[in-house]
Amino acid sequence: MTKIEQKPLSIEDRKRSIEAEAVLDQMYGYYVREDAPRYVVSELDARNAA
């Protein structure tokens, strides 16, 4: 079997990864907050809108 070696990430790649994680956390926090509107679009609504 071959062993796959990972190269260490560059500082720029690590920074980009950290920023992406922060954005995902913010998006998740926005959608799971308690006062968020909970409007659910059903297939029927989508057909009527089309």
Chimera marker file (.cmm) of the C-alpha trace (Angstrom):
<marker_set name="trace">
<marker id="1" x="0.000" y="0.000" z="0.000" r="1" g="1" b="0" radius="0.5"/>
<marker id="2" x="1.129" y="3.504" z="-0.679" r="1" g="1" b="0" radius="0.5"/>
<marker id="3" x="1.300" y="5.996" z="2.095" r="1" g="1" b="0" radius="0.5"/>
<marker id="4" x="-0.219" y="9.392" z="1.312" r="1" g="1" b="0" radius="0.5"/>
<marker id="5" x="1.767" y="12.229" z="2.766" r="1" g="1" b="0" radius="0.5"/>
<marker id="6" x="0.074" y="15.540" z="3.359" r="1" g="1" b="0" radius="0.5"/>
<marker id="7" x="2.008" y="18.707" z="2.916" r="1" g="1" b="0" radius="0.5"/>
<marker id="8" x="1.610" y="21.254" z="5.697" r="1" g="1" b="0" radius="0.5"/>
<marker id="9" x="-0.734" y="24.081" z="4.788" r="1" g="1" b="0" radius="0.5"/>
<marker id="10" x="0.742" y="27.455" z="4.042" r="1" g="1" b="0" radius="0.5"/>
<marker id="11" x="-0.104" y="30.372" z="6.308" r="1" g="1" b="0" radius="0.5"/>
<marker id="12" x="-2.353" y="31.817" z="3.601" r="1" g="1" b="0" radius="0.5"/>
<marker id="13" x="-4.243" y="28.531" z="3.244" r="1" g="1" b="0" radius="0.5"/>
<marker id="14" x="-4.695" y="28.258" z="7.014" r="1" g="1" b="0" radius="0.5"/>
<marker id="15" x="-5.951" y="31.838" z="7.195" r="1" g="1" b="0" radius="0.5"/>
<marker id="16" x="-8.413" y="31.199" z="4.346" r="1" g="1" b="0" radius="0.5"/>
<marker id="17" x="-9.633" y="28.053" z="6.101" r="1" g="1" b="0" radius="0.5"/>
<marker id="18" x="-10.151" y="29.914" z="9.379" r="1" g="1" b="0" radius="0.5"/>
<marker id="19" x="-12.089" y="32.665" z="7.582" r="1" g="1" b="0" radius="0.5"/>
<marker id="20" x="-14.283" y="30.090" z="5.833" r="1" g="1" b="0" radius="0.5"/>
<marker id="21" x="-15.037" y="28.395" z="9.161" r="1" g="1" b="0" radius="0.5"/>
<marker id="22" x="-15.985" y="31.771" z="10.677" r="1" g="1" b="0" radius="0.5"/>
<marker id="23" x="-18.371" y="32.502" z="7.804" r="1" g="1" b="0" radius="0.5"/>
<marker id="24" x="-19.998" y="29.084" z="8.145" r="1" g="1" b="0" radius="0.5"/>
<marker id="25" x="-20.416" y="29.643" z="11.893" r="1" g="1" b="0" radius="0.5"/>
<marker id="26" x="-22.067" y="33.013" z="11.254" r="1" g="1" b="0" radius="0.5"/>
<marker id="27" x="-24.417" y="31.531" z="8.655" r="1" g="1" b="0" radius="0.5"/>
<marker id="28" x="-25.336" y="28.657" z="10.956" r="1" g="1" b="0" radius="0.5"/>
<marker id="29" x="-25.946" y="31.087" z="13.821" r="1" g="1" b="0" radius="0.5"/>
<marker id="30" x="-28.202" y="33.203" z="11.635" r="1" g="1" b="0" radius="0.5"/>
<marker id="31" x="-30.391" y="30.283" z="10.617" r="1" g="1" b="0" radius="0.5"/>
<marker id="32" x="-30.698" y="28.660" z="14.050" r="1" g="1" b="0" radius="0.5"/>
<marker id="33" x="-31.380" y="31.778" z="16.094" r="1" g="1" b="0" radius="0.5"/>
<marker id="34" x="-34.555" y="31.768" z="18.159" r="1" g="1" b="0" radius="0.5"/>
<marker id="35" x="-36.262" y="34.787" z="16.558" r="1" g="1" b="0" radius="0.5"/>
<marker id="36" x="-35.640" y="33.697" z="12.959" r="1" g="1" b="0" radius="0.5"/>
<marker id="37" x="-38.689" y="33.451" z="10.700" r="1" g="1" b="0" radius="0.5"/>
<marker id="38" x="-39.601" y="29.837" z="10.066" r="1" g="1" b="0" radius="0.5"/>
<marker id="39" x="-41.382" y="30.075" z="6.704" r="1" g="1" b="0" radius="0.5"/>
<marker id="40" x="-41.174" y="26.733" z="4.946" r="1" g="1" b="0" radius="0.5"/>
<marker id="41" x="-41.681" y="26.557" z="1.197" r="1" g="1" b="0" radius="0.5"/>
<marker id="42" x="-43.576" y="23.481" z="0.173" r="1" g="1" b="0" radius="0.5"/>
<marker id="43" x="-43.757" y="21.934" z="-3.292" r="1" g="1" b="0" radius="0.5"/>
<marker id="44" x="-47.290" y="23.300" z="-3.616" r="1" g="1" b="0" radius="0.5"/>
<marker id="45" x="-46.064" y="26.860" z="-2.929" r="1" g="1" b="0" radius="0.5"/>
<marker id="46" x="-43.320" y="26.438" z="-5.516" r="1" g="1" b="0" radius="0.5"/>
<marker id="47" x="-45.772" y="25.247" z="-8.175" r="1" g="1" b="0" radius="0.5"/>
<marker id="48" x="-48.148" y="28.143" z="-7.474" r="1" g="1" b="0" radius="0.5"/>
<marker id="49" x="-45.294" y="30.645" z="-7.692" r="1" g="1" b="0" radius="0.5"/>
<marker id="50" x="-44.066" y="29.292" z="-11.032" r="1" g="1" b="0" radius="0.5"/>
<link id1="1" id2="2" r="1" g="1" b="0" radius="0.2"/>
<link id1="2" id2="3" r="1" g="1" b="0" radius="0.2"/>
<link id1="3" id2="4" r="1" g="1" b="0" radius="0.2"/>
<link id1="4" id2="5" r="1" g="1" b="0" radius="0.2"/>
<link id1="5" id2="6" r="1" g="1" b="0" radius="0.2"/>
<link id1="6" id2="7" r="1" g="1" b="0" radius="0.2"/>
<link id1="7" id2="8" r="1" g="1" b="0" radius="0.2"/>
<link id1="8" id2="9" r="1" g="1" b="0" radius="0.2"/>
<link id1="9" id2="10" r="1" g="1" b="0" radius="0.2"/>
<link id1="10" id2="11" r="1" g="1" b="0" radius="0.2"/>
<link id1="11" id2="12" r="1" g="1" b="0" radius="0.2"/>
<link id1="12" id2="13" r="1" g="1" b="0" radius="0.2"/>
<link id1="13" id2="14" r="1" g="1" b="0" radius="0.2"/>
<link id1="14" id2="15" r="1" g="1" b="0" radius="0.2"/>
<link id1="15" id2="16" r="1" g="1" b="0" radius="0.2"/>
<link id1="16" id2="17" r="1" g="1" b="0" radius="0.2"/>
<link id1="17" id2="18" r="1" g="1" b="0" radius="0.2"/>
<link id1="18" id2="19" r="1" g="1" b="0" radius="0.2"/>
<link id1="19" id2="20" r="1" g="1" b="0" radius="0.2"/>
<link id1="20" id2="21" r="1" g="1" b="0" radius="0.2"/>
<link id1="21" id2="22" r="1" g="1" b="0" radius="0.2"/>
<link id1="22" id2="23" r="1" g="1" b="0" radius="0.2"/>
<link id1="23" id2="24" r="1" g="1" b="0" radius="0.2"/>
<link id1="24" id2="25" r="1" g="1" b="0" radius="0.2"/>
<link id1="25" id2="26" r="1" g="1" b="0" radius="0.2"/>
<link id1="26" id2="27" r="1" g="1" b="0" radius="0.2"/>
<link id1="27" id2="28" r="1" g="1" b="0" radius="0.2"/>
<link id1="28" id2="29" r="1" g="1" b="0" radius="0.2"/>
<link id1="29" id2="30" r="1" g="1" b="0" radius="0.2"/>
<link id1="30" id2="31" r="1" g="1" b="0" radius="0.2"/>
<link id1="31" id2="32" r="1" g="1" b="0" radius="0.2"/>
<link id1="32" id2="33" r="1" g="1" b="0" radius="0.2"/>
<link id1="33" id2="34" r="1" g="1" b="0" radius="0.2"/>
<link id1="34" id2="35" r="1" g="1" b="0" radius="0.2"/>
<link id1="35" id2="36" r="1" g="1" b="0" radius="0.2"/>
<link id1="36" id2="37" r="1" g="1" b="0" radius="0.2"/>
<link id1="37" id2="38" r="1" g="1" b="0" radius="0.2"/>
<link id1="38" id2="39" r="1" g="1" b="0" radius="0.2"/>
<link id1="39" id2="40" r="1" g="1" b="0" radius="0.2"/>
<link id1="40" id2="41" r="1" g="1" b="0" radius="0.2"/>
<link id1="41" id2="42" r="1" g="1" b="0" radius="0.2"/>
<link id1="42" id2="43" r="1" g="1" b="0" radius="0.2"/>
<link id1="43" id2="44" r="1" g="1" b="0" radius="0.2"/>
<link id1="44" id2="45" r="1" g="1" b="0" radius="0.2"/>
<link id1="45" id2="46" r="1" g="1" b="0" radius="0.2"/>
<link id1="46" id2="47" r="1" g="1" b="0" radius="0.2"/>
<link id1="47" id2="48" r="1" g="1" b="0" radius="0.2"/>
<link id1="48" id2="49" r="1" g="1" b="0" radius="0.2"/>
<link id1="49" id2="50" r="1" g="1" b="0" radius="0.2"/>
</marker_set>
